Structures are given as C-alpha cells and as structure tokens.
Amino acid sequence: MVLKNFIVFEGIDGSGTSTQINKIVESNPNKFYATAEPTQNETGKFLRRMLCGEFKVDEKTASYLFAADRCEHIFGKNGIEDLIKQGKTVVSDRYFFSSLAYQSVSCGKELPRLLNSPFPLPEYLFYFKIDPEISLKRVDTRNGKKEIYEKIDIQKKIAKLYDEVIEEYQQKSQENGMKIITIDASKSIDQVFSEIKKHLN
C-alpha cells in the first residue's frame, strides 16, 4: 500500500538527506512537514543514544527497536498518518529501507524484512546515491562524535545493501505504485535541491 503525500529520503551517512529535507520545508513550510527516524519519541531517543555508542544491544534487538519506533512514527498520535490527514505532505529522513540496509549488515536480511513488512510504502522515495569515501569525508567535517555505523567498512556494506534494496523495489514499482528517484548525492547542495524540486513539481 502506498501512503499518498508521504516522501522518504534515504542514503548512507553523509549523503545529504537532512540538508535537503530542511531546504524542501523552507521552500514551502505551509505544505511540507519534516520528520526523521529515529524519531523524537522515547524509543527514538533510546536508539539515538545507542547509535552514539553509549551502550550496546544485540543487532536483532536493534531491529525490533527500530521497527517499534517506526510503528509509532506512522500510526501513533500526531504520527505521519495523522499529519497527512491534516493536509500536510510529510518528508521523512529515513524509513524502513534504512533497516533493510543497516540492520541486515549484522543480523541478516530475514528479520528486518519480517519486522518491516506491515508498513506502508511512501509515494516518493528519493535514494541519495554516493560513494562512501566521499560521504564519510563529509561526516568528518561535522562536530561531535561519530555514530557506530560511521566507519568505512560498514558504510561500504550498507551502500551495497541499499543498492540491492532499491533495485528490488524499482523492479516492482509498477506493481507497488511507489515512485523511486535516484539522486547523484555527490553533486552540490543546490544541484541536488534543483533535481528534487523538478520531480516534486
């Protein structure tokens, strides 16, 4: 099932999804609403602490936690479904495609797919494709501690899995109704923004 007026930006760390979502919302704040995963809910805050390396959980546990946070994100009070009913076009920085890439690295593909199978598809999926070497150089310029997945060997594996996931859904796009747009995320911020606007217009 495709959820109308729901847009998702996906890509490895440093691909520029957050920057572009901010620009999209700034271009029309009355229409677009920005959100992200992990969320600002208690589950999401717990996950962000885990991602920062404050503590470790088993990767299977992480898969369950990401799916639980996502469930509340979509179906909970003031979640994505509620916002769309209020007339907003919701743009999310990450969605279940991230779990199919990130969590599959260490706990295999089966569990993330099972846990995320009930969630609706977005109307638009923008995949920010970029070489991990380039994206991690961007991450290095940020202030603050790196997250646990922000290592070149892990990012290369995640990038490969992302490509496989996007390819799989692309092949089924006529059947599932989701529009997939691959963006060259190595381009400048303005060039990427122009490409996104072209598709959304």
BALOBA-1460 file (C-alpha; in Angstrom, 3 decimals):
// residues 201
<rec num="1" residu="m" x="0.000" y="0.000" z="0.000"/>
<rec num="2" residu="v" x="1.265" y="3.461" z="-0.930"/>
<rec num="3" residu="l" x="0.674" y="6.311" z="1.513"/>
<rec num="4" residu="k" x="-0.100" y="9.429" z="-0.521"/>
<rec num="5" residu="n" x="1.698" y="12.676" z="0.354"/>
<rec num="6" residu="f" x="4.454" y="10.740" z="2.096"/>
<rec num="7" residu="i" x="8.002" y="11.280" z="0.821"/>
<rec num="8" residu="v" x="11.128" y="9.496" z="2.053"/>
<rec num="9" residu="f" x="14.797" y="10.436" z="1.633"/>
<rec num="10" residu="e" x="17.238" y="7.538" z="2.024"/>
<rec num="11" residu="g" x="21.006" y="7.201" z="1.819"/>
<rec num="12" residu="i" x="24.129" y="6.298" z="3.733"/>
<rec num="13" residu="d" x="25.556" y="8.620" z="6.375"/>
<rec num="14" residu="g" x="26.762" y="11.915" z="4.927"/>
<rec num="15" residu="s" x="24.698" y="11.624" z="1.745"/>
<rec num="16" residu="g" x="22.903" y="14.918" z="2.458"/>
<rec num="17" residu="t" x="19.342" y="13.797" z="3.184"/>
<rec num="18" residu="s" x="18.917" y="16.049" z="6.242"/>
<rec num="19" residu="t" x="20.198" y="19.127" z="4.404"/>
<rec num="20" residu="q" x="17.789" y="18.604" z="1.517"/>
<rec num="21" residu="i" x="14.786" y="17.981" z="3.755"/>
<rec num="22" residu="n" x="15.445" y="21.277" z="5.507"/>
<rec num="23" residu="k" x="15.603" y="23.052" z="2.149"/>
<rec num="24" residu="i" x="12.365" y="21.432" z="0.968"/>
<rec num="25" residu="v" x="10.489" y="22.539" z="4.090"/>
<rec num="26" residu="e" x="11.961" y="26.046" z="3.921"/>
<rec num="27" residu="s" x="10.739" y="26.321" z="0.328"/>
<rec num="28" residu="n" x="7.107" y="25.807" z="1.408"/>
<rec num="29" residu="p" x="6.629" y="25.485" z="5.202"/>
<rec num="30" residu="n" x="2.844" y="25.536" z="4.922"/>
<rec num="31" residu="k" x="2.842" y="22.415" z="2.772"/>
<rec num="32" residu="f" x="5.821" y="20.285" z="3.823"/>
<rec num="33" residu="y" x="6.442" y="18.778" z="7.256"/>
<rec num="34" residu="a" x="9.874" y="17.363" z="8.128"/>
<rec num="35" residu="t" x="10.351" y="14.309" z="10.283"/>
<rec num="36" residu="a" x="13.077" y="11.713" z="10.808"/>
<rec num="37" residu="e" x="13.959" y="8.278" z="12.073"/>
<rec num="38" residu="p" x="14.906" y="7.545" z="14.768"/>
<rec num="39" residu="t" x="12.073" y="9.777" z="15.992"/>
<rec num="40" residu="q" x="11.903" y="12.228" z="18.891"/>
<rec num="41" residu="n" x="9.726" y="9.734" z="20.781"/>
<rec num="42" residu="e" x="11.200" y="7.888" z="23.769"/>
<rec num="43" residu="t" x="12.012" y="4.876" z="21.589"/>
<rec num="44" residu="g" x="13.842" y="7.129" z="19.149"/>
<rec num="45" residu="k" x="15.808" y="8.867" z="21.897"/>
<rec num="46" residu="f" x="16.887" y="5.472" z="23.203"/>
<rec num="47" residu="l" x="18.020" y="4.484" z="19.692"/>
<rec num="48" residu="r" x="19.987" y="7.719" z="19.224"/>
<rec num="49" residu="r" x="21.884" y="7.019" z="22.453"/>
<rec num="50" residu="m" x="22.637" y="3.530" z="21.156"/>
<rec num="51" residu="l" x="23.817" y="4.932" z="17.813"/>
<rec num="52" residu="c" x="26.160" y="7.287" z="19.652"/>
<rec num="53" residu="g" x="27.741" y="4.277" z="21.351"/>
<rec num="54" residu="e" x="26.529" y="4.956" z="24.900"/>
<rec num="55" residu="f" x="25.631" y="1.272" z="25.209"/>
<rec num="56" residu="k" x="25.322" y="-1.823" z="23.057"/>
<rec num="57" residu="v" x="22.353" y="-4.005" z="22.221"/>
<rec num="58" residu="d" x="22.215" y="-7.136" z="20.117"/>
<rec num="59" residu="e" x="21.604" y="-6.326" z="16.446"/>
<rec num="60" residu="k" x="18.382" y="-8.350" z="16.480"/>
<rec num="61" residu="t" x="17.213" y="-6.236" z="19.422"/>
<rec num="62" residu="a" x="18.093" y="-3.109" z="17.434"/>
<rec num="63" residu="s" x="15.929" y="-4.343" z="14.563"/>
<rec num="64" residu="y" x="12.944" y="-4.721" z="16.881"/>
<rec num="65" residu="l" x="13.547" y="-1.293" z="18.421"/>
<rec num="66" residu="f" x="13.774" y="0.469" z="15.056"/>
<rec num="67" residu="a" x="10.553" y="-1.237" z="13.929"/>
<rec num="68" residu="a" x="8.768" y="-0.260" z="17.177"/>
<rec num="69" residu="d" x="9.870" y="3.366" z="16.793"/>
<rec num="70" residu="r" x="8.708" y="3.305" z="13.172"/>
<rec num="71" residu="c" x="5.310" y="1.887" z="14.112"/>
<rec num="72" residu="e" x="4.678" y="4.806" z="16.452"/>
<rec num="73" residu="h" x="6.061" y="7.182" z="13.834"/>
<rec num="74" residu="i" x="3.467" y="6.057" z="11.296"/>
<rec num="75" residu="f" x="0.442" y="5.084" z="13.343"/>
<rec num="76" residu="g" x="0.865" y="6.854" z="16.698"/>
<rec num="77" residu="k" x="-0.810" y="10.065" z="17.840"/>
<rec num="78" residu="n" x="0.452" y="13.008" z="15.748"/>
<rec num="79" residu="g" x="2.282" y="10.488" z="13.590"/>
<rec num="80" residu="i" x="2.665" y="10.505" z="9.819"/>
<rec num="81" residu="e" x="-0.876" y="9.280" z="9.108"/>
<rec num="82" residu="d" x="-2.362" y="11.996" z="11.345"/>
<rec num="83" residu="l" x="-0.239" y="14.705" z="9.720"/>
<rec num="84" residu="i" x="-1.293" y="13.633" z="6.226"/>
<rec num="85" residu="k" x="-4.950" y="13.701" z="7.286"/>
<rec num="86" residu="q" x="-4.329" y="17.315" z="8.396"/>
<rec num="87" residu="g" x="-3.288" y="18.162" z="4.841"/>
<rec num="88" residu="k" x="0.493" y="18.024" z="5.254"/>
<rec num="89" residu="t" x="2.962" y="16.442" z="2.860"/>
<rec num="90" residu="v" x="5.344" y="14.595" z="5.164"/>
<rec num="91" residu="v" x="9.021" y="14.268" z="4.245"/>
<rec num="92" residu="s" x="10.946" y="11.746" z="6.345"/>
<rec num="93" residu="d" x="14.699" y="11.460" z="6.711"/>
<rec num="94" residu="r" x="14.932" y="7.662" z="6.624"/>
<rec num="95" residu="y" x="12.271" y="4.963" z="6.792"/>
<rec num="96" residu="f" x="12.210" y="1.168" z="6.739"/>
<rec num="97" residu="f" x="14.564" y="0.991" z="3.753"/>
<rec num="98" residu="s" x="17.279" y="2.038" z="6.204"/>
<rec num="99" residu="s" x="16.572" y="-1.000" z="8.351"/>
<rec num="100" residu="l" x="16.716" y="-3.254" z="5.295"/>
<rec num="101" residu="a" x="20.227" y="-1.918" z="4.683"/>
<rec num="102" residu="y" x="21.708" y="-1.093" z="8.097"/>
<rec num="103" residu="q" x="20.326" y="-3.903" z="10.257"/>
<rec num="104" residu="s" x="20.843" y="-6.515" z="7.535"/>
<rec num="105" residu="v" x="24.607" y="-5.987" z="7.729"/>
<rec num="106" residu="s" x="24.918" y="-7.763" z="11.043"/>
<rec num="107" residu="c" x="21.746" y="-9.756" z="11.686"/>
<rec num="108" residu="g" x="20.879" y="-10.871" z="8.148"/>
<rec num="109" residu="k" x="18.068" y="-9.837" z="5.833"/>
<rec num="110" residu="e" x="15.237" y="-12.023" z="7.118"/>
<rec num="111" residu="l" x="14.398" y="-10.325" z="10.430"/>
<rec num="112" residu="p" x="14.412" y="-6.688" z="9.196"/>
<rec num="113" residu="r" x="12.185" y="-7.692" z="6.274"/>
<rec num="114" residu="l" x="9.753" y="-9.521" z="8.525"/>
<rec num="115" residu="l" x="9.502" y="-6.687" z="11.068"/>
<rec num="116" residu="n" x="9.015" y="-4.005" z="8.421"/>
<rec num="117" residu="s" x="6.611" y="-5.852" z="6.129"/>
<rec num="118" residu="p" x="3.434" y="-4.264" z="7.657"/>
<rec num="119" residu="f" x="4.453" y="-0.661" z="6.947"/>
<rec num="120" residu="p" x="3.009" y="1.308" z="4.003"/>
<rec num="121" residu="l" x="5.219" y="2.478" z="1.151"/>
<rec num="122" residu="p" x="5.859" y="6.194" z="0.589"/>
<rec num="123" residu="e" x="4.513" y="7.862" z="-2.533"/>
<rec num="124" residu="y" x="8.040" y="9.035" z="-3.410"/>
<rec num="125" residu="l" x="11.367" y="7.503" z="-2.435"/>
<rec num="126" residu="f" x="14.467" y="9.572" z="-3.144"/>
<rec num="127" residu="y" x="17.620" y="7.472" z="-2.942"/>
<rec num="128" residu="f" x="20.741" y="9.576" z="-2.375"/>
<rec num="129" residu="k" x="23.478" y="7.506" z="-4.011"/>
<rec num="130" residu="i" x="27.074" y="8.408" z="-3.148"/>
<rec num="131" residu="d" x="30.489" y="6.802" z="-2.762"/>
<rec num="132" residu="p" x="31.054" y="6.020" z="0.946"/>
<rec num="133" residu="e" x="34.557" y="7.506" z="0.722"/>
<rec num="134" residu="i" x="33.043" y="10.871" z="-0.244"/>
<rec num="135" residu="s" x="30.173" y="10.750" z="2.248"/>
<rec num="136" residu="l" x="32.403" y="9.915" z="5.210"/>
<rec num="137" residu="k" x="34.656" y="12.871" z="4.382"/>
<rec num="138" residu="r" x="31.542" y="14.998" z="4.868"/>
<rec num="139" residu="v" x="30.833" y="13.266" z="8.170"/>
<rec num="140" residu="d" x="34.397" y="14.040" z="9.280"/>
<rec num="141" residu="t" x="33.715" y="17.782" z="8.923"/>
<rec num="142" residu="r" x="30.840" y="17.660" z="11.411"/>
<rec num="143" residu="n" x="31.239" y="18.474" z="15.063"/>
<rec num="144" residu="g" x="30.644" y="15.700" z="17.562"/>
<rec num="145" residu="k" x="31.333" y="12.019" z="17.985"/>
<rec num="146" residu="k" x="30.792" y="9.608" z="15.113"/>
<rec num="147" residu="e" x="27.939" y="7.112" z="15.313"/>
<rec num="148" residu="i" x="28.599" y="3.379" z="15.477"/>
<rec num="149" residu="y" x="27.843" y="2.785" z="11.775"/>
<rec num="150" residu="e" x="30.021" y="5.659" z="10.529"/>
<rec num="151" residu="k" x="33.024" y="3.519" z="9.596"/>
<rec num="152" residu="i" x="34.182" y="2.973" z="6.031"/>
<rec num="153" residu="d" x="33.988" y="-0.832" z="6.032"/>
<rec num="154" residu="i" x="30.451" y="-0.770" z="7.438"/>
<rec num="155" residu="q" x="29.318" y="2.034" z="5.123"/>
<rec num="156" residu="k" x="30.534" y="0.125" z="2.062"/>
<rec num="157" residu="k" x="28.456" y="-2.893" z="3.093"/>
<rec num="158" residu="i" x="25.428" y="-0.689" z="3.795"/>
<rec num="159" residu="a" x="25.784" y="1.078" z="0.433"/>
<rec num="160" residu="k" x="25.792" y="-2.283" z="-1.351"/>
<rec num="161" residu="l" x="22.702" y="-3.424" z="0.539"/>
<rec num="162" residu="y" x="20.955" y="-0.113" z="-0.201"/>
<rec num="163" residu="d" x="21.620" y="-0.616" z="-3.912"/>
<rec num="164" residu="e" x="20.135" y="-4.113" z="-3.731"/>
<rec num="165" residu="v" x="17.037" y="-2.927" z="-1.832"/>
<rec num="166" residu="i" x="16.404" y="-0.019" z="-4.212"/>
<rec num="167" residu="e" x="16.879" y="-2.284" z="-7.238"/>
<rec num="168" residu="e" x="14.394" y="-4.780" z="-5.812"/>
<rec num="169" residu="y" x="11.704" y="-2.153" z="-5.216"/>
<rec num="170" residu="q" x="12.450" y="-0.495" z="-8.563"/>
<rec num="171" residu="q" x="11.660" y="-3.746" z="-10.347"/>
<rec num="172" residu="k" x="8.302" y="-3.874" z="-8.549"/>
<rec num="173" residu="s" x="7.464" y="-0.163" z="-8.941"/>
<rec num="174" residu="q" x="4.697" y="-0.688" z="-11.490"/>
<rec num="175" residu="e" x="3.118" y="-3.178" z="-9.137"/>
<rec num="176" residu="n" x="3.564" y="-1.293" z="-5.854"/>
<rec num="177" residu="g" x="2.943" y="2.254" z="-7.181"/>
<rec num="178" residu="m" x="5.902" y="3.859" z="-5.395"/>
<rec num="179" residu="k" x="7.969" y="6.333" z="-7.413"/>
<rec num="180" residu="i" x="11.722" y="5.863" z="-6.922"/>
<rec num="181" residu="i" x="14.171" y="8.596" z="-7.900"/>
<rec num="182" residu="t" x="17.910" y="8.011" z="-7.604"/>
<rec num="183" residu="i" x="19.866" y="11.188" z="-6.895"/>
<rec num="184" residu="d" x="23.576" y="11.713" z="-7.512"/>
<rec num="185" residu="a" x="24.332" y="12.912" z="-3.993"/>
<rec num="186" residu="s" x="27.942" y="13.812" z="-4.853"/>
<rec num="187" residu="k" x="26.654" y="16.940" z="-6.615"/>
<rec num="188" residu="s" x="26.412" y="20.314" z="-4.909"/>
<rec num="189" residu="i" x="23.608" y="21.098" z="-2.457"/>
<rec num="190" residu="d" x="21.921" y="23.427" z="-4.959"/>
<rec num="191" residu="q" x="22.173" y="20.919" z="-7.811"/>
<rec num="192" residu="v" x="20.611" y="18.171" z="-5.706"/>
<rec num="193" residu="f" x="17.880" y="20.508" z="-4.482"/>
<rec num="194" residu="s" x="17.060" y="21.519" z="-8.060"/>
<rec num="195" residu="e" x="16.769" y="17.853" z="-9.070"/>
<rec num="196" residu="i" x="14.411" y="17.072" z="-6.185"/>
<rec num="197" residu="k" x="12.197" y="20.095" z="-6.887"/>
<rec num="198" residu="k" x="11.937" y="19.081" z="-10.534"/>
<rec num="199" residu="h" x="10.450" y="15.733" z="-9.559"/>
<rec num="200" residu="l" x="8.155" y="17.079" z="-6.851"/>
<rec num="201" residu="n" x="6.806" y="19.848" z="-9.086"/>
